[in-house]
Amino acid sequence: MPDYSSIHVLVIDDEPAICTSLSAFLEDYGFRASTAESAEEALELMKSNTYDVCIVDMRLPGISGEDLIVQARNLYPDQRHIIYTGSISYNLSEQLKELGMRPEYVFLKPVRVLSLLVKCIKELAPESPVC
């Protein structure tokens, strides 16, 4: 298996079980993974850590996932984001499209084929071409 330990992924979801299971999966795959259970916690972690890719739930308490992505992109322009949502009717906003978000960066919970999520992380990470 290739070494992805240089890729740091932050999983942001208000459901602790999702944070735990998704970060464990990513670590098993070789990524460095961290978790945050709110946008506010994620922004605090970003002050002292560099994350290549963030997997962001859209429905978070307090600051929404979309607002988190906008704020994080303004503060950390090299950071990339994947949307992980339980809303089957979710559509990218114009603001997120302007930031370069595309439909292939949106995953519906639960992701049945996690290898697609891994593929997107690898393609979004700085060492790789953007997917």
Buried (B, 14 or more C-beta within 10 A) or exposed (E): EEEBEEBBBBBBBBBEEBBEBBBEBBBEBBBBBBBBBBBBBBBEBBEEEEBBBBBBBBBBEEBBBBBBBBBBBEEBEEBBBBBBBBEEEBEBEEEBEEBEBEEEBBBEBEBEEBEEBBEBBBBBBEEEEEB
